[in-house]
Amino acid sequence: MNTKNFLLFILFLPIGNLWADGEHLPNYELDDLVVQSSPLLFDETNSTQSFNVIQKTALSDLSSTTIAQTLANQAGISQTFYGPNANRPIIRGLGGFRVSVLENGLRAFDLSSTSADHAVSVDPILINRIEVLKGSSALLYGSNAIGGVVNVFNNTIPNPYLSKSFDNKISVRYCSVDEGWQRGGILFHQLGNFIFQINGSSLSTENYDVPDFIPVDSHGHDDHDDDDGEDGHDDHDDDDGEDGHDDHDGDNGAVLVKNSVDNTQSSTQTSGVGGSYLYDDGYVGVSYSTYDSTYGVPNHESSIVAIQRDKTSIQGFHQFDDGYFDNVNYAMTFGDYSHSESSGSDDHDGHDDHDNDDGEDGHDDDGEDGHDDDDGEDGHDDDDGHDDHHHAVFLYDGIDSRFIFSRKTDASLLALSVNYTNYDMKIDGDESYLSANDHGNNSVPESTNPRIENDSSESFGIGLLQKQNISSNLTINGGIRYDISNRDYDALSRDGLGNVNIDRDDSSVNGSIGFVFSTNDSTSLSGNFHYSERIPETSELYSSGAHHATEAFEIGNSSLENEESIGIEISIRNKRGNFGQKLSAYYNNYDNFIYQNSSGENTVGDGETFIIRNYDGSEARIYGLEYEYKYQLGDRSYIKGFADLISTKDTTNDRVLPRIPPWRFGIGYYYNNKDFRFNLNSIHNKSSRALSSNESKTGEFTILNARLGFVLNEENSSEIYIKAKNITDELGFSHTSFLKNAAPLPGRSFELGMNYKF
């Protein structure tokens, strides 16, 4: 029996207990998972839609250097994997502008949704809880949550209504696959009704290791030349492969086989302070944080992205003595964000990824790689460590705010949500795909889009949600939200000779209604119907230029209208004795589904080749299944597993949608006692079944992981741990990635760390 069949056998073995007599099985009480991201405070017993809550030991088991990697093995959730640094969650095949990544309920204040090479600016080491809302259960968060929400919680503003105590935390970890060191912590101090915190962290990694593979760039070409390496890569190493490549050299320039991925180093530092004041009717708090990160992108350009973000947040809760509403939750964030993108293989933290003497890094130093050698033999400016050619700076600042008024009675819970957002965004430099000049070659149609110099946006949203208990067996909930958006664009005509400033007003409506019906103590049926709209984003409307970090020439469509979706989800939950399971089925029908589609054509500009990607609006369908179970073996051990499947169709063009995750299934064994915790888990990823236009097939693979933690303090989960990831050193590629053939998933790695709380 091979590994795949064995996993299938183990996955479905517990289903035989579905009809077991619950009276003769032991019952194990689990903590209630109340969803804090919704003012309706639903849990598994009254939720009409699917969600994930990860906290405590589960979060320690899964924690990684990015939010997406932490969540990637949850049912229905995958990751973009634009290398190990720029990762974003994908929920049921949807990502980008359709999935909001929030920090304590407000936007993280970055531009990660605008492009796959942009990182999420959230510090994973400070997180104590992650909630994922799928589909229209994210109604509260408006147009940009049509696919779902990932809400991360930390105590940067101490919330005494959510935490009874605040543990100081110190964390450190080392990972062998990228020689990565991560250190950080948060310290609290209380003076009367005041609670203060200070936090900081640092992360540094090198290029990560992978099983041997032959890289293929995003244009579908092998990263070598069979004649003499005139593509700029030196296909052999004169010494012994000390550059990290296993180079098979033949008489005619043999295939370059790599065992690490170039330009994936990173360096990140964060810091912050905050505090709260607790009074009789509530609390109010404020925090300030900084986030600085520099990382490489494993594309043909060897792009370097440098992020700087400052954020100030206010958060509070107040109970009213009288009036219609019982209380109000409020939060406000002021953000100032910038990031620069430049080409070159020099990183910004002092690591030189090439050798100027003899090109042992695999690059030919005679300029044949297309870089300008005027300022340095390797094509980089030796004055500042990187070349400003193809340089761009993204600037983004503004405010995000929300107020949630709640009223609770014996049979119902009502919430009124009010949101206000205001921001400015612009892209300076030659690489601005919003304001770039045309490359002047005939392979790209002359663009009619104006050159966007600045985007000023103001939006207002109001939503009403209600949960009503009809009987002891039936609960109904639903809501409606209305958003209006005004965007003022400072723009030039495509020839740059005149102003064509644009004032665009848009609105969207989102609504849902659902029910939960409990047939008995162990089984419940839930359903949810929704209508959702999403307003097109600026890049979807007005892009017209080369985006070097994604190696694409992006062309927007200014005639795009609101994306509309009608969908339904049905879930069945069953818990008998020691066995609990859940099956969910969902179906979404889209009108004007907006996505980037590769045209199959390439264009050349500034000595580079770009894939032409057009933003299209099509009629589409997305539907799928998710199955999860947990089987308690005893007081200390259990197994749990999942399987998920997503199918799509672009009905306008009669093709599947691109970069949709293939179906997966997983199984894990978990054992906990007062001295140590152990788990062994595996996930099998099937090969891509159907391909969109100009997509390549992704093979199946299985990843096996293990973790052993030695408990230092059972009460607060302090521990020293060791992880082994991808134990069998399996070569795997992420079908959701634009760079899948150039950046495989990490190979075998060992991680040693400590989480100490006091």
NORWONOR-V975533 format. One record per backbone hydrogen bond with DSSP energy under -1.0 kcal/mol. NH is the residue of the N-H (numbers start at 1). CO is the residue of the C=O. E is the energy in kcal/mol with one decimal. If there is no record, write none. Layout:
# NORWONOR-V975533
NH_CO_E / NH_CO_E
This chain:
# NORWONOR-V975533
6_2_-2.3 / 7_3_-2.4 / 8_4_-2.1 / 9_5_-2.3 / 10_6_-2.5 / 11_7_-2.7 / 12_8_-1.8 / 16_13_-1.4 / 17_14_-2.4 / 18_15_-2.0 / 20_17_-1.9 / 24_21_-1.7 / 25_22_-1.3 / 35_42_-2.9 / 41_38_-1.6 / 46_43_-1.1 / 52_132_-2.0 / 54_130_-2.9 / 58_55_-1.2 / 60_56_-1.9 / 61_57_-2.4 / 62_58_-1.7 / 63_59_-2.0 / 70_66_-1.7 / 71_67_-1.6 / 72_68_-1.2 / 74_71_-2.2 / 77_74_-2.2 / 78_90_-2.5 / 80_88_-1.8 / 82_86_-1.8 / 87_85_-1.0 / 90_78_-2.6 / 91_94_-2.8 / 92_76_-3.2 / 94_91_-1.9 / 98_95_-2.1 / 99_96_-1.3 / 100_148_-1.8 / 102_150_-3.3 / 103_106_-3.6 / 104_152_-3.2 / 106_103_-1.3 / 108_101_-1.5 / 114_111_-1.2 / 118_115_-1.6 / 122_120_-1.3 / 126_123_-1.3 / 127_124_-1.1 / 128_153_-2.5 / 129_153_-1.1 / 130_54_-2.4 / 131_151_-2.7 / 132_52_-2.8 / 133_149_-2.4 / 134_50_-1.7 / 135_147_-1.5 / 137_134_-1.3 / 138_135_-1.7 / 139_136_-1.6 / 141_138_-2.1 / 142_139_-1.7 / 145_142_-1.8 / 147_98_-2.9 / 149_133_-2.4 / 150_100_-3.0 / 151_131_-3.1 / 152_102_-2.5 / 153_129_-3.1 / 162_159_-1.5 / 163_159_-1.9 / 169_186_-2.5 / 170_756_-2.7 / 171_184_-3.1 / 172_754_-1.9 / 173_182_-2.2 / 174_752_-2.6 / 175_180_-2.2 / 176_750_-2.6 / 180_175_-1.5 / 181_204_-2.4 / 182_173_-2.3 / 183_202_-2.5 / 184_171_-2.2 / 185_200_-2.2 / 186_169_-2.1 / 187_198_-2.5 / 189_196_-2.0 / 191_194_-2.4 / 194_191_-2.3 / 195_276_-2.3 / 196_189_-3.2 / 197_274_-2.7 / 198_187_-1.8 / 199_272_-2.8 / 200_185_-1.9 / 201_270_-2.0 / 202_183_-2.7 / 203_268_-2.6 / 204_181_-2.2 / 205_266_-2.3 / 206_178_-3.2 / 209_177_-2.4 / 210_259_-1.9 / 213_258_-2.1 / 216_741_-1.3 / 217_221_-2.8 / 220_217_-2.3 / 223_215_-2.7 / 224_222_-1.5 / 232_229_-1.4 / 234_362_-2.2 / 244_241_-1.7 / 253_250_-1.1 / 258_213_-3.0 / 261_208_-2.1 / 266_205_-1.7 / 267_294_-2.1 / 268_203_-2.9 / 269_292_-2.9 / 270_201_-2.3 / 271_290_-1.6 / 272_199_-2.1 / 273_288_-2.2 / 274_197_-2.1 / 275_286_-2.4 / 276_195_-2.4 / 277_284_-2.8 / 278_193_-2.5 / 279_282_-3.0 / 282_279_-1.4 / 283_317_-2.1 / 284_277_-1.7 / 285_315_-2.9 / 286_275_-2.3 / 287_313_-2.2 / 288_273_-2.8 / 289_311_-2.5 / 290_271_-2.8 / 291_309_-2.2 / 292_269_-2.6 / 293_307_-2.2 / 294_267_-2.6 / 295_305_-2.5 / 296_265_-2.3 / 297_303_-2.6 / 299_297_-2.4 / 302_299_-1.4 / 304_342_-3.1 / 305_295_-2.8 / 306_340_-2.3 / 307_293_-3.7 / 308_338_-2.9 / 309_291_-2.1 / 310_336_-2.4 / 311_289_-2.4 / 312_334_-2.5 / 313_287_-2.4 / 314_332_-3.1 / 315_285_-2.3 / 316_330_-2.5 / 317_283_-2.4 / 318_328_-2.2 / 319_281_-2.9 / 320_326_-2.6 / 326_406_-2.7 / 327_406_-1.4 / 328_318_-2.2 / 329_404_-2.5 / 330_316_-2.3 / 331_402_-2.1 / 332_314_-2.8 / 333_400_-2.9 / 334_312_-3.2 / 335_398_-2.2 / 336_310_-2.5 / 337_396_-3.5 / 338_308_-2.5 / 339_394_-2.0 / 340_306_-2.2 / 341_392_-2.9 / 342_304_-2.0 / 343_389_-1.1 / 344_301_-1.6 / 347_351_-1.5 / 359_355_-1.4 / 362_359_-1.9 / 364_232_-2.3 / 370_367_-1.5 / 379_376_-2.3 / 382_375_-1.2 / 391_388_-1.5 / 392_341_-2.2 / 393_428_-2.6 / 394_339_-3.6 / 395_426_-2.9 / 396_337_-2.8 / 397_424_-2.0 / 398_335_-2.1 / 399_422_-3.0 / 400_333_-2.2 / 401_420_-1.8 / 402_331_-2.4 / 403_418_-2.4 / 404_329_-3.0 / 405_416_-2.9 / 406_327_-2.1 / 407_414_-2.6 / 409_412_-2.7 / 413_467_-2.3 / 414_407_-3.1 / 415_465_-2.8 / 416_405_-2.9 / 417_463_-3.1 / 418_403_-2.7 / 419_461_-2.9 / 420_401_-1.6 / 421_459_-2.4 / 422_399_-2.4 / 423_457_-2.5 / 424_397_-2.7 / 425_455_-2.5 / 426_395_-2.1 / 428_393_-2.8 / 431_391_-1.1 / 432_429_-1.4 / 436_432_-1.3 / 444_441_-1.2 / 451_492_-3.1 / 452_434_-2.2 / 453_490_-3.4 / 454_490_-1.5 / 455_425_-2.8 / 456_488_-2.6 / 457_423_-2.9 / 458_486_-2.4 / 459_421_-2.9 / 460_484_-2.3 / 461_419_-2.4 / 462_482_-2.4 / 463_417_-2.8 / 464_480_-2.7 / 465_415_-2.7 / 466_478_-2.6 / 467_413_-2.5 / 468_476_-3.7 / 469_411_-3.5 / 470_474_-1.6 / 471_474_-1.9 / 475_516_-2.2 / 476_468_-2.9 / 477_514_-2.0 / 478_466_-2.1 / 479_512_-2.5 / 480_464_-2.0 / 481_510_-3.1 / 482_462_-2.7 / 483_508_-2.5 / 484_460_-2.6 / 485_506_-3.1 / 486_458_-3.0 / 487_504_-3.0 / 488_456_-3.0 / 489_502_-3.2 / 490_454_-2.0 / 492_451_-2.2 / 493_498_-2.7 / 496_493_-2.2 / 500_491_-1.8 / 502_489_-1.8 / 504_487_-3.1 / 506_485_-2.8 / 508_483_-2.3 / 510_481_-2.6 / 511_531_-2.9 / 512_479_-2.3 / 513_529_-2.3 / 514_477_-3.2 / 515_527_-2.3 / 516_475_-2.4 / 517_525_-3.7 / 518_473_-2.6 / 519_523_-1.2 / 520_523_-1.4 / 524_573_-2.2 / 525_517_-3.3 / 526_571_-2.7 / 527_515_-2.1 / 528_569_-2.1 / 529_513_-2.8 / 530_567_-2.5 / 531_511_-2.9 / 532_565_-2.9 / 534_563_-2.3 / 541_537_-1.5 / 542_538_-3.0 / 543_539_-1.3 / 544_433_-3.4 / 545_554_-1.8 / 547_552_-3.4 / 552_547_-1.8 / 553_611_-3.1 / 554_545_-2.2 / 555_613_-2.3 / 556_543_-3.7 / 557_540_-2.6 / 560_557_-1.7 / 563_534_-2.8 / 564_591_-2.7 / 565_532_-2.7 / 566_589_-2.3 / 567_530_-2.2 / 568_587_-2.4 / 569_528_-2.2 / 570_585_-2.7 / 571_526_-2.5 / 572_583_-2.5 / 573_524_-2.5 / 574_581_-2.5 / 575_522_-2.5 / 576_579_-2.7 / 579_576_-2.0 / 580_630_-2.6 / 581_574_-2.7 / 582_628_-2.7 / 583_572_-2.3 / 584_626_-2.8 / 585_570_-2.7 / 586_624_-2.1 / 587_568_-2.4 / 588_622_-2.6 / 589_566_-3.0 / 590_620_-3.5 / 591_564_-2.8 / 593_618_-3.8 / 595_616_-1.9 / 597_614_-2.7 / 599_612_-2.8 / 603_610_-2.4 / 605_608_-2.2 / 608_605_-1.9 / 610_603_-3.2 / 611_551_-2.1 / 612_601_-2.3 / 613_553_-2.3 / 614_597_-2.2 / 615_555_-2.5 / 616_595_-2.4 / 618_593_-1.9 / 620_590_-1.9 / 621_649_-2.2 / 622_588_-2.5 / 623_647_-2.5 / 624_586_-2.0 / 625_645_-2.0 / 626_584_-2.3 / 627_643_-2.8 / 628_582_-2.5 / 629_641_-2.1 / 630_580_-2.8 / 631_639_-3.4 / 632_578_-3.1 / 633_637_-1.6 / 634_637_-1.8 / 638_670_-2.1 / 639_631_-2.4 / 640_668_-2.0 / 641_629_-1.7 / 642_666_-1.6 / 643_627_-2.1 / 644_664_-2.0 / 645_625_-2.4 / 647_623_-3.2 / 649_621_-1.9 / 650_655_-4.3 / 651_619_-1.2 / 651_649_-1.1 / 652_619_-1.3 / 654_650_-1.0 / 655_650_-1.6 / 664_644_-1.8 / 665_684_-1.7 / 666_642_-2.7 / 667_682_-2.2 / 668_640_-2.2 / 669_680_-3.0 / 670_638_-2.8 / 671_678_-3.0 / 672_636_-2.7 / 673_676_-1.9 / 677_709_-2.7 / 678_671_-2.9 / 679_707_-2.2 / 680_669_-2.1 / 681_705_-2.3 / 682_667_-2.6 / 683_703_-2.2 / 684_665_-3.1 / 685_701_-3.3 / 686_663_-2.3 / 688_698_-2.0 / 695_692_-1.6 / 701_685_-2.1 / 703_683_-2.6 / 705_681_-3.1 / 706_724_-2.5 / 707_679_-2.4 / 708_722_-2.5 / 709_677_-3.3 / 710_720_-3.7 / 711_675_-2.3 / 712_718_-2.9 / 713_718_-1.4 / 718_713_-1.2 / 719_755_-2.6 / 720_710_-2.0 / 721_753_-2.7 / 722_708_-2.3 / 723_751_-2.9 / 724_706_-2.8 / 725_749_-2.4 / 727_704_-2.8 / 729_726_-2.3 / 737_734_-1.6 / 742_739_-1.4 / 743_739_-1.8 / 745_732_-3.1 / 747_209_-2.5 / 749_725_-2.0 / 751_723_-2.7 / 752_174_-2.3 / 753_721_-2.4 / 754_172_-2.6 / 755_719_-2.5 / 756_170_-3.0 / 758_168_-1.7
